[in-house]
């Protein structure tokens, strides 16, 4: 698929020389810092050396005082507290964090995760009924609840109060809870708005620690959970999130909780996990519990203090993950067949596929895969409990939430954000929704947005890549939104050794540029270019730089994102 290469514009190039001089780094590295909002030596110091004691005061968050007072009251009066959270990684890590923390000081505590299929997303009436029937008077809701106005009112009628800890956009009205912790509230002056759900849970225990004069060091044991949630929920890696992720990954690598240590032992074990490893190795396994079986398994694992027990739970969850992969592969293949058999497949600007028998737990993954392959707004639908449930994914720059808003009359409910959403509808509305969604997308999306863009941080000569350059570049981690792994562009690159295909479709080769060193390269999904590259004199490529570890050998490797092969004055796109 053709891709657009776009160099990220630099609005303040005049800052580069000063950073170069003060930090003793080359121009390219200084440019990367400026692109990330780092403008001087002090800001660079904070960027490269985050300080855990620079976290914001949790009491700056609206309603935090009320939340802590209500928890203290519940503990003093021996009330039963139910820790409630969503079934995904962010929700289960948040529940595990809050449950583990307060369990050290109080034993009238349980956790509850709704069933993905029977209860759906967020606070459920079944969960409230469980609380009321078992004499829980306080529910701490994590990673959900900001729009649960009716649910909280229902709970109040049953004598159950709520503390809401959420990070999603509020609706027109807030729930009538004891406290609503959400930096995205219009009346909340908390300085950082992009915390994950588990991050809100962390601010809650930070506030409790602060209020009760407990040692700050007690909080460090939970930072690995926060880092995993930040990774899995794809929130920006800047500001407070960068600090939490930096120290959280340090904890994950040096002293993880038994549950995460067990997951690491059955996943791709490597000396030092990155945030990307947390996304692709740990996140799917934690999610698999709720997708295939019961998300409470994930909380059990992440709350476990016994290593042998944690390993047994992790092995069971890994079996669920294998089952999830099988469902994922089968449904993706079926969806592609359905999609490509449509008469107007090539002319459509959106994708909507439906099969009543598809496994609800993996349709979000399938939607992401279809979006990646055809690069257009995508909705994958299945039937569950008498209604059609769907997962939607978007392309960069297109507001999926607004598109679904234009289909409101056909939907029972929907929620999400610009790039991902969930929805439900009546089965008879599926054909009308397919048509309406296509009409809305066609009317509002530009042709440019239907071509995947590769954002390039800077041109780079391969000769500039040496041990010092890579050492400093590594200190830009952890990578994620707002701090992606830098992508570079090199021109006039030549083959300099072996070239082959690994894993059926991935390109493996060696390259150089002029008098540079020879570099190993991997190009995922680019194996189709092998023959053309063998016939070419030179080519341009965009790439990121990473460390490749194989047994005891480590070396710098270029991860190729795209290649343009030159023929005279013409550029061939691939």
Phi, psi and omega in degrees: 000132178298140179233150175270136173258124182225117178285132181294124182291145180249116185274339183231064182296339182294345180279343186297310182302320180297317179294318177306311185291316185287330182258351182057052178233167181279173186298321183297314180295321177297320178299317179301320180294314181298319177300335181263015176081014177265118191244346182209179185299315182297317178294324177295319178299314179294327179292312183281335183230073180301150180240118183298336180277001175267006176298148181292152175298120183298337181284358170287344179281130180306133177076005182296320179302314180297321180297313182293318178300319181291322177294316178299321178296316180298319179293317181297325183263009177058039175282153176275131182246133178248121178268116190244134179207167180291165187269002179268186185300313182299316181292314183289323176294322179296315179297314179300318180298307183293319179296313180299317183297305185287338177296337178292334186246349189206138185251356179270062191218134173223169174236158183216128175240124181294151176286125183306323189266324183271329185247333181079189185287145168083193181296133184242152176296325178298319178295319178295317178300319178300316180298312183296317183291337182250019171066031170276125181259349181223131174245127171260109183264130184239134178065022178192168172108347187295335178249011185273055183299311183292321181295317180293323176296318178299317180297320181299321177298331181265007178080022180247126180259158183237142158247118182265126174238101187222164179229007178274165180293131177290160172274197181295325181236144176272150175298150179277067182260166175301319178211142175237103180265111179199110180300342181275000171300140182296334181261013181261125183263012180303133190294334184242127190258351193251024176299147170284171179301318177295329176297321176296318176301320178296319178296327177297312181286332174296318179296318179296318178299314181296315183294327185256017175054039176272153182295135179301329181301337178299334182283337187297334181293346184253359185291332178296322177296318180298317180298317180297321179293319177300316180297310187289329184272000175054048176268162182301141176259067175220175176050226183295326177299322180297317179297313180297319180292320182298310180286329177294319178291325175300316178295317181300324182277332186257321186208063183290158174295158184306322181296313179289326176298319179294318178297319177299323184290334180260350177266199180286098184283130177212158186301316183229114177283142171257172177299326177296321176297322177297321179296311191264340182256318185266314183307308181300325179290318177297317179296326186301329179303312180282333180286323187253322185234252185228122182296343176299334175301320180295317179294319176305314181297311186285346178261353188289137177255357184251118185298312178300319178295318179300319181295322179295317178295318180299320178297319178295317179296325179295326174297316176299322180294321176298319178294320177300317179300318180297313177300315181303310182296313182296314183290322177300315178298316178296319180295319178297318178298314179298316183296311186284348177274350179291140185293330182253023185306314186286338183262347181288151178251003175221166177233125172226115180237148185217133171211123187294342185260357181294147182288121184299329186292345184240003184294333176294319178296316180297319178301319178295320181293318179294321178297318179298320184285315186252352175049064172206155180308132191227139174230128177247126186241144172217175181250135182210125178054041174084356177234162176270126177248145182219157172237135183237144177225150183241178174254161183303126176095349181254129184274099181296320182300317179295323178296318178292328178300326178286352178249015188306319184295343179264353186252148172280314175199158173204159178196161180147213181214198188301323188247351180208142182204160172238154184204161172224153178203167173285147185300326181291347181269356184301308180302317180295322178294318178303317181290312181298315182299318178297318180297316182295314180297314181302321183285340190240349182259141177272156178299328181298321182290346179271002174247121184299134181256137171255116179276123184254125181286320186192148165295153180207129171278135182300334179295342180281348182274106176226186184299318180295314179303313182292323180298316180290319179300323180296334181283355173285344178295158004281144183266147178174188180309138185074352174209059181290155174304123186302141177248131183245162176237132176235137181249153178064040180274146181233153170294141182223025182168213185294149172220135182198180180243131177240145180060033176077325188221002183260140184268130177235125182201173176240139183223163169213169178223110184061236182265017182291169169295164175272133182241138170287143180226148170231133178234100184291125180078008185253014181301334181297345182272358187305307185295319179296322179293323178297331181269352186269154174274322179201169181203163173258150177212151170246145193200161167248167184245132182215169174262129177257126179248127175221112186056241181262005184260133175233137177207161177286133180229141176265124178263105187281128178268325180195160182225139169242122180264131185265135172230099186062235179267002183261148177247125175269126179267142177228000000 
